[in-house]
Amino acid sequence: MGRNNNSDEIKKYRREFYSKYFGNLSTIVFTVFVVGNAVSLIRGSEDYVTDLMVLIAGVLFTLPLILIANKFIK
């Protein structure tokens, strides 16, 4: 019975670890790609197309990471 309890604690620890990992990773991706490029677009950049593509890529990379983190929380 003690062994099963230990296994449950390990699974819980892994779930928490991965949810925090993917949550932090999504925060970093969002900050670097989305916020950084939004600031450069607001300030005025010479290459709007590239900045918009990176902004969209940042959003598209952030969403799956948030969904993965949410999956581990449940």
DSSP file (Angstrom, degrees, kcal/mol; ACC not computed):
  #  RESIDUE AA STRUCTURE BP1 BP2  ACC     N-H-->O    O-->H-N    N-H-->O    O-->H-N    TCO  KAPPA ALPHA  PHI   PSI    X-CA   Y-CA   Z-CA
    1    1 A M     >        0   0    0      0, 0.0     4,-1.7     0, 0.0     5,-0.1   0.000 360.0 360.0 360.0 -36.0    0.0    0.0    0.0
    2    2 A G  H  >  +     0   0    0      1,-0.2     4,-2.0     2,-0.2     5,-0.1   0.840 360.0  55.9 -65.7 -32.8    2.9    2.4    0.7
    3    3 A R  H  > S+     0   0    0      2,-0.2     4,-2.1     1,-0.2    -1,-0.2   0.896 105.8  49.6 -68.6 -39.3    4.3    1.8   -2.7
    4    4 A N  H  > S+     0   0    0      2,-0.2     4,-2.1     1,-0.2    -1,-0.2   0.895 110.0  51.4 -65.2 -40.4    1.1    2.8   -4.5
    5    5 A N  H  X S+     0   0    0     -4,-1.7     4,-1.9     1,-0.2    -1,-0.2   0.893 109.2  51.0 -63.0 -40.2    0.9    6.0   -2.4
    6    6 A N  H  X S+     0   0    0     -4,-2.0     4,-2.1     1,-0.2    -2,-0.2   0.894 108.4  52.0 -64.1 -40.5    4.5    6.8   -3.4
    7    7 A S  H  X S+     0   0    0     -4,-2.1     4,-2.3     1,-0.2    -2,-0.2   0.888 108.2  51.2 -63.5 -39.9    3.6    6.3   -7.1
    8    8 A D  H  X S+     0   0    0     -4,-2.1     4,-2.3     1,-0.2    -1,-0.2   0.881 109.1  50.9 -64.9 -38.0    0.7    8.7   -6.8
    9    9 A E  H  X S+     0   0    0     -4,-1.9     4,-2.5     2,-0.2    -2,-0.2   0.887 109.5  50.4 -67.1 -38.1    3.0   11.3   -5.2
   10   10 A I  H  X S+     0   0    0     -4,-2.1     4,-2.6     2,-0.2    -2,-0.2   0.923 111.1  48.6 -65.2 -43.9    5.5   10.9   -8.0
   11   11 A K  H  X S+     0   0    0     -4,-2.3     4,-2.4     1,-0.2    -2,-0.2   0.906 112.1  49.2 -61.9 -41.5    2.7   11.3  -10.6
   12   12 A K  H  X S+     0   0    0     -4,-2.3     4,-2.4     2,-0.2    -2,-0.2   0.914 111.4  49.5 -64.3 -42.5    1.4   14.4   -8.8
   13   13 A Y  H  X S+     0   0    0     -4,-2.5     4,-2.8     2,-0.2    -2,-0.2   0.920 111.5  48.8 -62.5 -44.2    4.9   15.9   -8.7
   14   14 A R  H  X S+     0   0    0     -4,-2.6     4,-2.9     2,-0.2     5,-0.3   0.914 110.5  51.0 -62.8 -43.0    5.5   15.2  -12.4
   15   15 A R  H  X S+     0   0    0     -4,-2.4     4,-2.3     1,-0.2    -1,-0.2   0.934 113.4  44.8 -59.2 -46.5    2.2   16.8  -13.3
   16   16 A E  H  X S+     0   0    0     -4,-2.4     4,-2.2     2,-0.2    -2,-0.2   0.906 113.7  50.7 -64.7 -41.4    3.0   19.9  -11.3
   17   17 A F  H  X S+     0   0    0     -4,-2.8     4,-2.5     1,-0.2    -2,-0.2   0.945 113.7  43.0 -62.4 -49.5    6.5   20.1  -12.7
   18   18 A Y  H  X S+     0   0    0     -4,-2.9     4,-2.8     2,-0.2     5,-0.3   0.867 112.4  53.1 -68.3 -36.0    5.4   19.8  -16.3
   19   19 A S  H  X S+     0   0    0     -4,-2.3     4,-1.9    -5,-0.3    -1,-0.2   0.911 113.0  44.3 -65.6 -39.9    2.6   22.2  -15.9
   20   20 A K  H  X S+     0   0    0     -4,-2.2     4,-2.8    -5,-0.2     5,-0.2   0.907 113.5  52.0 -67.8 -40.4    4.9   24.8  -14.4
   21   21 A Y  H  X S+     0   0    0     -4,-2.5     4,-2.5     1,-0.2    -2,-0.2   0.956 114.9  39.4 -61.1 -52.3    7.5   24.1  -17.1
   22   22 A F  H  X S+     0   0    0     -4,-2.8     4,-2.3     2,-0.2    -1,-0.2   0.837 114.9  54.4 -70.0 -31.4    5.1   24.6  -20.0
   23   23 A G  H  X S+     0   0    0     -4,-1.9     4,-1.7    -5,-0.3    -1,-0.2   0.930 112.2  43.2 -64.2 -45.2    3.4   27.5  -18.2
   24   24 A N  H  X S+     0   0    0     -4,-2.8     4,-2.3     2,-0.2    -2,-0.2   0.892 113.1  52.7 -67.1 -39.2    6.8   29.3  -17.8
   25   25 A L  H  X S+     0   0    0     -4,-2.5     4,-2.6    -5,-0.2    -2,-0.2   0.903 108.6  49.5 -63.5 -41.1    7.8   28.4  -21.3
   26   26 A S  H  X S+     0   0    0     -4,-2.3     4,-2.5     1,-0.2    -1,-0.2   0.869 109.5  52.8 -66.5 -34.8    4.6   29.9  -22.7
   27   27 A T  H  X S+     0   0    0     -4,-1.7     4,-2.5     2,-0.2    -2,-0.2   0.918 111.0  46.6 -64.1 -42.9    5.2   33.1  -20.7
   28   28 A I  H  X S+     0   0    0     -4,-2.3     4,-2.8     2,-0.2     5,-0.3   0.932 113.6  47.6 -64.9 -46.5    8.7   33.4  -22.1
   29   29 A V  H  X>S+     0   0    0     -4,-2.6     4,-2.5     1,-0.2     5,-0.7   0.924 113.6  48.2 -61.5 -44.3    7.5   32.8  -25.7
   30   30 A F  I  X>S+     0   0    0     -4,-2.5     5,-1.9    -5,-0.2     4,-1.1   0.928 113.8  47.0 -62.1 -44.9    4.7   35.3  -25.3
   31   31 A T  I  <>S+     0   0    0     -4,-2.5     5,-1.4     3,-0.2    -2,-0.2   0.933 117.7  40.6 -63.6 -46.8    7.0   37.9  -23.8
   32   32 A V  I  <5S+     0   0    0     -4,-2.8     5,-0.2    -5,-0.2    -2,-0.2   0.963 127.7  26.6 -69.6 -52.4    9.7   37.6  -26.4
   33   33 A F  I  X5S+     0   0    0     -4,-2.5     4,-1.3    -5,-0.3    -3,-0.2   0.957 129.7  31.1 -80.3 -51.8    7.7   37.2  -29.6
   34   34 A V  I  X<S+     0   0    0     -4,-1.1     4,-2.2    -5,-0.7    -3,-0.2   0.971 125.9  36.2 -78.7 -54.9    4.4   38.9  -28.9
   35   35 A V  I  ><S+     0   0    0     -5,-1.9     4,-2.3     2,-0.2     5,-0.2   0.926 118.3  51.6 -67.0 -43.7    5.2   41.8  -26.5
   36   36 A G  H  ><S+     0   0    0     -5,-1.4     4,-1.7    -6,-0.3    -1,-0.2   0.910 115.2  41.0 -59.7 -43.9    8.6   42.5  -28.1
   37   37 A N  H  X S+     0   0    0     -4,-1.3     4,-2.2    -5,-0.2    -1,-0.2   0.813 110.5  57.2 -77.0 -29.6    7.2   42.7  -31.6
   38   38 A A  H  X S+     0   0    0     -4,-2.2     4,-2.3     2,-0.2    -2,-0.2   0.917 108.1  48.6 -64.1 -40.9    4.1   44.7  -30.5
   39   39 A V  H  X S+     0   0    0     -4,-2.3     4,-2.6     1,-0.2     5,-0.2   0.917 111.2  49.3 -64.0 -42.5    6.4   47.3  -29.0
   40   40 A S  H  X S+     0   0    0     -4,-1.7     4,-1.1     1,-0.2    -1,-0.2   0.855 111.5  49.7 -67.5 -32.5    8.5   47.4  -32.2
   41   41 A L  H  < S+     0   0    0     -4,-2.2     4,-0.3     2,-0.2    -1,-0.2   0.894 112.2  47.6 -69.5 -39.2    5.3   47.8  -34.3
   42   42 A I  H  < S+     0   0    0     -4,-2.3    -2,-0.2     1,-0.2    -1,-0.2   0.913 112.6  48.5 -67.7 -42.2    4.0   50.6  -32.0
   43   43 A R  H  < S-     0   0    0     -4,-2.6    -1,-0.2    -5,-0.2    -2,-0.2   0.750 125.1 -99.5 -70.5 -23.0    7.3   52.5  -32.1
   44   44 A G     <  -     0   0    0     -4,-1.1     2,-0.3    -5,-0.2    -3,-0.2   0.516  40.7-160.4 103.7 111.5    7.5   52.2  -35.8
   45   45 A S        -     0   0    0     -4,-0.3     3,-0.3     1,-0.1    -4,-0.0  -0.864  21.5-135.2-120.3 154.1    9.5   49.6  -37.7
   46   46 A E  S    S+     0   0    0     -2,-0.3     2,-0.7     1,-0.2    -1,-0.1   0.774  99.4  51.7 -79.3 -25.2   10.7   49.6  -41.3
   47   47 A D     >  +     0   0    0      1,-0.2     4,-1.7     2,-0.1    -1,-0.2  -0.740  60.0 164.4-116.3  83.0    9.7   46.0  -41.9
   48   48 A Y  H  > S+     0   0    0     -2,-0.7     4,-2.6    -3,-0.3     5,-0.2   0.845  72.7  58.8 -67.4 -34.7    6.1   45.6  -40.8
   49   49 A V  H  > S+     0   0    0      2,-0.2     4,-2.3     1,-0.2    -1,-0.2   0.933 108.0  44.2 -64.3 -46.7    5.5   42.3  -42.6
   50   50 A T  H  > S+     0   0    0      1,-0.2     4,-2.4     2,-0.2     5,-0.2   0.912 113.9  50.9 -64.6 -41.9    8.3   40.5  -40.7
   51   51 A D  H  X S+     0   0    0     -4,-1.7     4,-2.1     1,-0.2    -2,-0.2   0.899 111.5  47.7 -63.3 -40.2    7.2   42.0  -37.4
   52   52 A L  H  X S+     0   0    0     -4,-2.6     4,-2.6     2,-0.2    -1,-0.2   0.885 110.8  51.6 -67.6 -37.9    3.6   40.9  -38.0
   53   53 A M  H  X S+     0   0    0     -4,-2.3     4,-2.5    -5,-0.2    -2,-0.2   0.914 111.9  46.1 -65.0 -41.7    4.7   37.4  -39.0
   54   54 A V  H  X S+     0   0    0     -4,-2.4     4,-2.4     2,-0.2    -2,-0.2   0.879 111.8  52.6 -67.5 -37.4    6.8   37.0  -35.8
   55   55 A L  H  X S+     0   0    0     -4,-2.1     4,-1.9    -5,-0.2    -2,-0.2   0.930 112.1  44.4 -62.5 -46.3    3.9   38.4  -33.8
   56   56 A I  H  X S+     0   0    0     -4,-2.6     4,-2.6     1,-0.2    -2,-0.2   0.900 112.5  52.2 -65.7 -41.3    1.5   35.8  -35.3
   57   57 A A  H  X S+     0   0    0     -4,-2.5     4,-2.2     1,-0.2    -2,-0.2   0.893 107.6  53.2 -61.8 -39.5    4.1   33.0  -34.8
   58   58 A G  H  X S+     0   0    0     -4,-2.4     4,-1.9     2,-0.2    -1,-0.2   0.908 110.4  46.2 -61.9 -42.4    4.5   34.0  -31.2
   59   59 A V  H  X S+     0   0    0     -4,-1.9     4,-2.1     1,-0.2    -2,-0.2   0.917 113.0  49.8 -65.7 -42.3    0.8   33.8  -30.6
   60   60 A L  H  < S+     0   0    0     -4,-2.6    -2,-0.2     1,-0.2    -1,-0.2   0.808 113.5  46.1 -68.8 -28.8    0.6   30.4  -32.5
   61   61 A F  H  X S+     0   0    0     -4,-2.2     4,-1.1    -5,-0.2    -1,-0.2   0.809 111.5  53.0 -78.5 -30.7    3.6   29.1  -30.4
   62   62 A T  H  X S+     0   0    0     -4,-1.9     4,-2.2    -5,-0.2     5,-0.2   0.909 100.8  58.8 -72.5 -42.5    2.1   30.3  -27.1
   63   63 A L  H  X S+     0   0    0     -4,-2.1     4,-2.2     1,-0.2     5,-0.2   0.913 106.0  45.7 -59.1 -48.4   -1.4   28.8  -27.5
   64   64 A P  H  > S+     0   0    0      0, 0.0     4,-2.5     0, 0.0    -1,-0.2   0.884 111.8  53.4 -63.8 -34.7   -0.2   25.1  -27.7
   65   65 A L  H  X S+     0   0    0     -4,-1.1     4,-2.3     2,-0.2    -2,-0.2   0.898 109.6  47.8 -65.6 -38.9    2.1   25.6  -24.8
   66   66 A I  H  X S+     0   0    0     -4,-2.2     4,-2.4     2,-0.2    -1,-0.2   0.905 112.0  50.0 -66.6 -40.4   -0.7   26.9  -22.6
   67   67 A L  H  X S+     0   0    0     -4,-2.2     4,-1.9    -5,-0.2    -2,-0.2   0.887 110.8  49.5 -65.4 -38.4   -2.9   24.0  -23.7
   68   68 A I  H  X S+     0   0    0     -4,-2.5     4,-1.7     2,-0.2    -2,-0.2   0.925 111.5  48.7 -65.7 -43.9   -0.1   21.5  -22.8
   69   69 A A  H  X S+     0   0    0     -4,-2.3     4,-1.3     1,-0.2    -2,-0.2   0.903 111.3  50.5 -61.7 -40.5    0.4   23.1  -19.4
   70   70 A N  H  X S+     0   0    0     -4,-2.4     4,-1.5     1,-0.2    -1,-0.2   0.848 105.6  56.9 -65.9 -34.3   -3.4   23.0  -18.8
   71   71 A K  H  < S+     0   0    0     -4,-1.9    -1,-0.2     1,-0.2    -2,-0.2   0.901 107.2  48.0 -63.7 -40.5   -3.5   19.4  -19.7
   72   72 A F  H  < S+     0   0    0     -4,-1.7    -1,-0.2     1,-0.2    -2,-0.2   0.783 105.2  59.4 -72.7 -25.8   -0.9   18.5  -17.1
   73   73 A I  H  <        0   0    0     -4,-1.3    -1,-0.2     1,-0.2    -2,-0.2   0.887 360.0 360.0 -67.8 -37.4   -2.8   20.5  -14.4
   74   74 A K     <        0   0    0     -4,-1.5    -1,-0.2    -3,-0.1    -2,-0.2   0.479 360.0 360.0 -75.7 360.0   -5.9   18.4  -14.9
